[in-house]
Amino acid sequence: MNEVRLYGRIAMDLPNIEELTNKPLYFALAVDKFIAGEKDVDYIPVKVWGKLAKNICEYKTKGDELIVSGRLGVAKFEKNGQKMHVLEVTANSVTFVGSRKKDVTQEQIDNANADAAELQKKESEQNVNNFDTNNFSTNQKESFSSEPKNDELSSLGFSSKDDEDFFLNAIGGIDNPFA
């Protein structure tokens, strides 16, 4: 079973809705933790698809609180000729907790969550249909990888070395890459 539930704050500015056409929304979720009585923050990368992603961009902003439910995966990409692996959460449900932006109805949230669940189901079915035990190594890379494509990275604004470093450092646990 692969289930993740996180409570945190959106830790970055979100893109315009128009930028999400057929692309996922990526953002960092700032999740508080306590180590030896001292407060600290982890920045968890979250990937969201479809109407749910559009609702987040329309109704949420940096600093807003969310409860994100989904599954943990590994994004694989190459940087400076080196293979990189980054843990990320693919959300299938998001609960809005207060907002600094427009009000959203529960019906809009429910519809967006249903849309995300349907996309996840289709993705899972596609992975099962593409599985071939006689050629596992080839299909594993194509069917089971969360490897971001170049257009996914560019949709996140990864057009410079600084932005790539930001993404990697957010995962690597530096103090606050968003400050």
C-alpha positions as CSV (number, residue, x, y, z in Angstrom):
1,M,0.0,0.0,0.0
2,N,1.3,3.4,-1.0
3,E,-0.6,6.2,0.8
4,V,0.6,9.6,2.0
5,R,-1.3,12.3,3.9
6,L,0.4,15.6,4.6
7,Y,-0.8,18.8,6.3
8,G,1.1,22.0,5.3
9,R,1.3,25.3,3.6
10,I,1.9,26.1,-0.1
11,A,5.5,27.2,-0.1
12,M,5.7,29.0,-3.4
13,D,3.9,31.1,-5.9
14,L,1.5,29.1,-8.1
15,P,1.3,29.4,-11.9
16,N,-1.6,30.9,-13.8
17,I,-4.3,28.4,-14.7
18,E,-3.6,28.8,-18.4
19,E,-0.1,27.4,-17.9
20,L,-1.5,24.0,-16.8
21,T,-3.1,22.9,-20.1
22,N,-2.3,19.1,-20.2
23,K,0.4,19.6,-17.6
24,P,0.6,18.8,-14.0
25,L,0.9,21.4,-11.3
26,Y,4.1,21.1,-9.2
27,F,4.5,22.9,-5.9
28,A,6.3,22.5,-2.6
29,L,4.3,21.9,0.6
30,A,5.9,23.2,3.7
31,V,5.3,20.7,6.5
32,D,6.2,21.5,10.1
33,K,8.2,19.1,12.2
34,F,9.8,19.2,15.6
35,I,13.3,17.8,16.4
36,A,14.4,17.9,20.0
37,G,11.7,20.4,20.7
38,E,12.8,22.8,18.0
39,K,10.4,23.6,15.1
40,D,11.7,22.9,11.6
41,V,10.2,22.6,8.2
42,D,10.3,20.0,5.4
43,Y,9.5,21.1,1.8
44,I,7.7,18.2,0.1
45,P,7.3,18.3,-3.7
46,V,3.7,17.7,-4.8
47,K,2.4,16.9,-8.3
48,V,-1.3,17.5,-9.0
49,W,-3.3,16.9,-12.3
50,G,-6.5,18.0,-14.0
51,K,-9.3,20.0,-12.4
52,L,-7.8,19.6,-8.9
53,A,-4.6,21.4,-10.1
54,K,-6.7,24.2,-11.7
55,N,-8.8,24.6,-8.6
56,I,-5.7,24.9,-6.4
57,C,-4.3,27.6,-8.7
58,E,-7.6,29.5,-8.9
59,Y,-8.5,29.4,-5.2
60,K,-5.2,29.0,-3.3
61,T,-2.0,31.1,-2.9
62,K,1.4,30.9,-1.3
63,G,1.0,30.4,2.5
64,D,-2.5,28.7,2.3
65,E,-2.9,25.5,4.2
66,L,-3.8,22.2,2.5
67,I,-4.2,18.6,3.4
68,V,-2.8,16.5,0.6
69,S,-3.5,12.8,0.1
70,G,-1.8,10.8,-2.5
71,R,1.0,8.4,-3.3
72,L,4.7,8.6,-3.0
73,G,6.8,8.2,-6.1
74,V,10.2,8.8,-7.5
75,A,10.8,11.4,-10.3
76,K,13.9,10.6,-12.3
77,F,15.8,13.0,-14.5
78,E,19.2,13.9,-15.6
79,K,21.1,17.0,-14.5
80,N,24.6,17.8,-15.8
81,G,25.0,14.3,-17.1
82,Q,24.1,12.8,-13.7
83,K,21.0,10.8,-13.0
84,M,18.9,12.3,-10.3
85,H,16.1,10.7,-8.2
86,V,13.6,12.9,-6.2
87,L,10.8,11.7,-4.0
88,E,7.5,13.4,-4.8
89,V,3.8,13.1,-3.8
90,T,1.2,12.7,-6.5
91,A,-2.0,14.0,-5.0
92,N,-5.3,12.3,-5.6
93,S,-7.2,14.4,-3.1
94,V,-6.6,17.9,-1.6
95,T,-8.6,19.4,1.3
96,F,-8.6,23.2,1.4
97,V,-8.1,24.6,5.0
98,G,-8.9,28.3,4.9
99,S,-7.9,30.6,2.1
100,R,-6.5,34.0,1.2
101,K,-8.1,33.9,-2.2
102,K,-11.7,33.4,-3.5
103,D,-14.0,31.1,-1.7
104,V,-14.4,27.6,-3.2
105,T,-17.4,25.4,-2.7
106,Q,-17.3,21.9,-1.4
107,E,-18.9,20.7,-4.7
108,Q,-15.9,22.1,-6.6
109,I,-13.5,20.4,-4.3
110,D,-15.4,17.0,-4.6
111,N,-15.5,17.3,-8.4
112,A,-11.8,18.1,-8.6
113,N,-10.9,15.1,-6.3
114,A,-13.1,12.8,-8.4
115,D,-11.3,14.0,-11.5
116,A,-7.9,13.4,-9.9
117,A,-8.9,9.9,-8.8
118,E,-10.1,9.1,-12.4
119,L,-6.7,10.3,-13.8
120,Q,-4.9,8.2,-11.3
121,K,-7.0,5.1,-12.1
122,K,-6.3,5.6,-15.9
123,E,-2.6,5.9,-15.2
124,S,-2.6,2.7,-13.1
125,E,-4.5,0.8,-15.8
126,Q,-2.1,2.0,-18.4
127,N,0.8,0.8,-16.3
128,V,-0.8,-2.7,-15.8
129,N,-1.6,-2.9,-19.6
130,N,2.0,-2.0,-20.5
131,F,3.6,-4.5,-18.2
132,D,5.4,-7.3,-20.1
133,T,7.2,-9.9,-17.9
134,N,9.4,-11.0,-20.9
135,N,10.8,-7.5,-21.3
136,F,10.5,-6.0,-17.8
137,S,13.6,-3.8,-17.9
138,T,12.4,-1.9,-21.0
139,N,8.8,-1.5,-19.8
140,Q,9.7,-0.6,-16.3
141,K,11.4,2.5,-17.5
142,E,8.5,3.5,-19.8
143,S,5.5,2.3,-17.7
144,F,6.4,2.7,-14.1
145,S,8.7,5.7,-14.0
146,S,7.6,9.1,-12.9
147,E,10.4,10.6,-14.9
148,P,9.5,14.2,-15.7
149,K,9.6,15.0,-19.4
150,N,11.3,18.2,-20.5
151,D,7.9,19.9,-21.0
152,E,7.0,19.1,-17.4
153,L,10.2,20.6,-16.1
154,S,9.8,23.7,-18.3
155,S,6.2,24.1,-17.1
156,L,7.7,24.4,-13.6
157,G,9.9,27.2,-14.8
158,F,13.0,25.0,-14.9
159,S,14.7,27.1,-17.5
160,S,17.9,27.9,-15.5
161,K,20.4,26.2,-13.3
162,D,19.1,28.2,-10.3
163,D,15.6,26.8,-10.7
164,E,16.8,23.2,-11.0
165,D,19.0,23.7,-7.9
166,F,15.9,25.1,-6.1
167,F,13.9,22.0,-6.8
168,L,16.7,19.6,-5.8
169,N,17.5,21.6,-2.6
170,A,13.8,21.7,-1.6
171,I,14.0,17.9,-1.7
172,G,17.4,17.7,0.0
173,G,16.2,19.4,3.1
174,I,18.0,22.7,3.2
175,D,16.7,25.2,5.7
176,N,14.4,27.3,3.6
177,P,14.8,27.3,-0.2
178,F,11.8,29.6,-0.6
179,A,13.0,32.5,1.5
